[in-house]
């Protein structure tokens, strides 16, 4: 599986979990049963990490979303934002810009054009602050 395919499968599972609020193992079982979503260790790492850090990620999203509260962000957008931020913060193998780029790619496939702009705005603001913080740490 490519990194993009792994992320796509993780996105579908995170989104499904937001809709159904089922136990993640049950969603893995359903995904494997219908054979439409690949579930492997790489997918599980992103899904479980994203879910485990959901409150923290939502707090970050809230801080950068000037026009919408968390409750007003669509589940599709929320899943994309959570995964991008999880990867940017917790996956040392994924540069922040790559996480953002992949989030934009997901949004172009699954959301409306204005949603892509919203996602890009939130993640862009996060990236700018993240770069400033890194620069300050290295100074």
Secondary structure by P-SEA (a helix, b strand, c coil): ccaaaaaaaaaaaaaaaaaccccaaaaaaaaaaaccccccaaaaaaaaaaaaaaaaaaaaaaaaccccccccccaaaaaaaaaaaaaacccccccaaaaaaaaaaaaaacccaaaaaaaaaaaaaaaaaaaaaaaaaac
